[in-house]
């Protein structure tokens, strides 16, 4: 895997004023939450409930690996896994909660989605700081959610089509004409929007405009981009979630990864719905997943790690790397502006 440092391009222009948050760019490992304590009282309460219902979009075979490891440690807690996509998952939990439950005992989502449910009274406070997490680290931004994994967006390339000297080493390299029309990205610009914490709206907007001029091919989802690169339909894919590449590498596809910095990061949070039937089991599962042991198991099974957890492979790979990630309070406070910019960037990529 390649680790490249960015030579930042100074862009000019402006329009929308978006407050620039304190970006988490001091090095990935510095954000670790420290030791985790699992009280025996919680284990006893969860064991008494004896069951756990988990809603998530993890591939079922991968979820089974996580469940087996959890049950090896807590054998008296059965786990029912329901595989369901993000927007559908949120709608289902909301509908079940409006009916008074039951619903999932645990689920994962982005911060804005979790807080949308919390504002409706559908998320149970977790008391997360009581388990040894440091609130200042970003692991537990509030009492409704706990950070589980964080996804970096990367450049992927087909090594049969891209010689070593052409592998991008900076974001400036993405603007060159050499591979114009021969690269792809996700139609939803998640990776680009997560450059905002480091770059701000003006520089990011200018970069997106210049990038669109190189004629990207847009795909409906990031897996389709990765598959297109692996098949040689395009030479490169930019702003692709890191974990989508792992299955291709394991199958022997000629795909390599380049990290450009600042590396855009999006974090995923776990929470316990208000109308969970087994809230203690849900809480125990989340604390275990956030511990070094559980985080390592989850990454081995799913490819989803966190650059903010040094026990994970991704944390070791990205140690000290400059990142661009939202302070969750700023992200939540500016959801409207961020959404507007995401839609704007998507239109820019489509129309150029």
N, C-alpha and C positions, 0 to 999 in steps of 0.2 A: 504494500500500500504506500502511496506517495503522500508526503506531507509538504505542502508548499506554502510559503509566506506570500502575502499579497503586497504588491506595490500599489497603494491606493491612488486612484485617479481623482483629481480635484475637479468637481463639476460645478457649474453655475446654473442659475435659474431658480424660479420659485413660484409658488402660488399658494397651495394649502399650507396653513401654519399648524404644525403638529408638535406639541411639546416633546422635546427629546428627552426620554427617560434615562436614568442611570443604567446604561447597558452593562451587562455582566461580561466584561471583556478582560478581566484581570488574570485569565488563565483558568482552564476548565476545572482543575482539581481543587482550586481554592473554594469552590462552592459546596464541597462535601458537608453533609449534615452531622457528621460525628457518630458516636456510638448510639446503639438502639437498645432500649430495655423493654422486655416483654414481661409484664407482671404476672405472677402465678394466678392472681385473682381473675385476670382476663382469660387465661387459658382454661381455668375451671368453669367460668361462665360460658365460654364458647363450647367447651366439651359438653356441658349440660344441654345446650341447644342442639348439638349433635349434627347440624346440617348447615350448608352454605350454598346459596344460589348466586352465581357469578354471571353477569352480562358483559360481553366484550366481543371484539371483532377478531381476536387471535384465531389463527387456524386451529380447528379442533384437535388435530393430532399434536400440535405444539402445546395447546392448553393442557392436554392430558399429561404431558411431561411435567408441567408445573404442578398440576394437581397431585400427581404421584409423589413428588418431592415434599409437598406440603403435608400430605397424609402419612408419609413416612415419619414425619416429626410429630404430627397430631392425628394418630390413626383413628380416633373416635369421632372425627368430624367428616361426614360425607360431603362431597362437593358435586353440585349439579351445575353444569356449564351450558350456557345458552349463547351461541354464536350469532351476533346481530350487529349490523353496521352502525356507524356513529349517529347519523341523524335519526335513523329508525330506532336506535337504542334510546336516545333521549326522549323521543316521542312516546315510546312504550312506557318508560319509567314515569313520565309525566301523566299519562293516561291512567296507569295503574295507581299512581299516588292520588290523583283526583278522586278515584273511586275508594280511597281509604286502604288500598293495598289488598293482598300482599304484592310486593315487587321484588326486585333484586336485593340481595344483602350487600352487594358490592358491585361497583362499576367504575369505568375509567372514562375520562374525557378531557378536553382542553379546558383551561381555566374559565373562559367565558361561558361555556356550556354548563359547567358545574355551578357557577354562581347564578346563572339563569334559573336553575332548579332551586338553589338555596333561597333566592329571593321570593320564590313561590312557597317557601316553607317545606320543601320536599327533600332536604338534605339534613342528616343528623349531625350535630356537632361532635367532633371526634376526641377532643381533649388531647390533640396530637403532641403538644409540647411536653406532656407528662410522660412520654415514652423516650425522652432523651434527645429529641430533635431540636436543633437550634433554629429558632424562627428567623434569625438574621441570615441564615444560609440560603433561604428560599425553599427549603424542603417542605416547610409547613407555612405557607403564606397567610393562612387564617385557619380558623377552627373547623372549616368545612372540608378541607382537602389536603392531601399529602402527595408530594411529587414522587412519581414512580420511575418514569423513564423520560428521556429527552432525546429528540430526534434531530441529528445534524443533517443538513442538506448539502449534497456533494456533487461533483462532476464525475460522470462515468464515461468510459470510452472503450471502444473495441480495439484491442491491441493489434489486430490484423489490419486495421484501417488507419490507425493513428500512430505514426512513428514516435519514438521517445522524445525527439526534439520538438514535436508539435503538441505534446501534452501541456495543457494550460498550467501556468504557474501563478497567475494572478487574474483578477477579474478583468483587467485591461486586455488580457489575452483572449477573452471571450468575444471581444468586439472586433477582432481581426476578420478579414474577408476570406481567409483560407478555407474555412468550413461553412461559409454562408450557405444556407439552404440544406446543409448536411448535418444538422444537429436538431435535437428535439427537447421538449420540456413539457411539463404538466400544464394543461390549460388553466388550472387554478394555481396562481402564482404564490403558493405558500412559502417557498424558499425565499423568493424576492421580498415578500412582505416582512420577513424576519431579518432583513438587513436594516430595517428602519431604526432599531435601537442603536446601532453603531453609526449609521450614516445620516439619519434624518431624512425627511421627505424630499428635500430638494435634490440632494445628491442621488438618492435612490430613484427618483422619477427620471432624472437625466440619464442614469445608467439604463433603466428599462427602455427608454426611447431609443438609445443607441443600440441596445441589444436587439430590439425588435427589427431594426434595420438589417440585421444579418439573417433575416427570414427563417425563423424557427419553425419546425413542424410541431404542431400542438396535438397532444394525445389526451384522451378522456381521463386517464389516471396515470399515476407514476409507475405502476407495474407494466403498463403498456409501453411506456418509454424505455424501461429497462429491457424488456423483451425485444424491442425494435433495435436497440444497440447491440444486444447479444446476437441477433439474427443478421446484423450487418445492413439493416434497412437505413440506418443513419450511423455516422461515425461516432457521435458523442451525444450525451444527454446532460443537461445542466439543471441544477436545483432539484435533485432527486433525493428522496429520503434514503438515508444510508442503509436501513435494514432491508430495503427492497432488492438490494444487489446480492445479498448473501445466498439466496437459493440458486441464482444463476452461477455464481462461483462454485458452489458445491456440485453443480451438474457439469462443471468443466467448461462453461461458456468462456469465450475469450474477452472477458470484461475486467477492467481494472478501475480503481477509484483514485481520484485526486481530491484532497481537501484544500479548498481555497480559504484564505482568512481575510476578514473575520468570518468564521464559520456560522451561518445562520442556524439557530437552534429553536425548536418548538418543544415545550414541555407538556407531558401528559400527567394528569392527576387522578388519584383514586379517591373515592368517597363512598359513604354508607347512606343509602336513601332513608328518608324519614320513616317510611312504612315497611322497612325490612322486617321480616319475621325473625331473623337470626342476626341481630345487629352486633353482638359480641363476636360471633364467628367472622362476620364481615370485617370488623375492626382488627381482629387478630390476623386475618389473611393479609390485610393492607400493611400492617406493621411488619409482618414477616417479609412481604415483598420489598419493602423499603429498607430492610436490613441488608448488610453485606451478603449474607447467605442467600436470602430470597432474590436479591437483585442479580446475583451471579446465576442462579438457576433460571430466572426468567430470561436473561440474555442468552444463555446457552440454548434454551428451547426455542426462542422466538427471533433472536437476532436484535432485539430491542434492549439496548443498554442505556447508560447515561454518562455523558462526559463529566458530570458532577459527582459521580460515585467512583472513587478510585479502585474499589474492589472489582469493577466490571472491566471487561476487555476494552470497551470503548473509552472508559475513563483513563486507562493506561495508554491507549493509542493517542488520545487527544490531550494528554497531560501538558499543561502550560500553553496550549494553543489558544490564540485569541478567538473569542466567540462573540456572537451578536444575539442576545437573548433578552426578552422582555423582563423587566421587573414586573411581577404579576400585578401589583397595585396600579402601575401605569397602564398596563395592558387592559385591565378591566375598566379603568377610568376613561380610556380613549377608544373603546370598542367601536363606536360609531365612525370615528375618523379612520381607524385602521381598516374597517370594512369598506369604506368609501375608496380608500387607496387600493385595496385589493381588487375591487371592481374596475377601477381605472386602469391598473396595470394589466388586467386580463384583456380589456378592450384594446389597449396599446399593442399587446402581443398579437391580437387577432387581426388588426387592421393594417399593420405596416406591411 
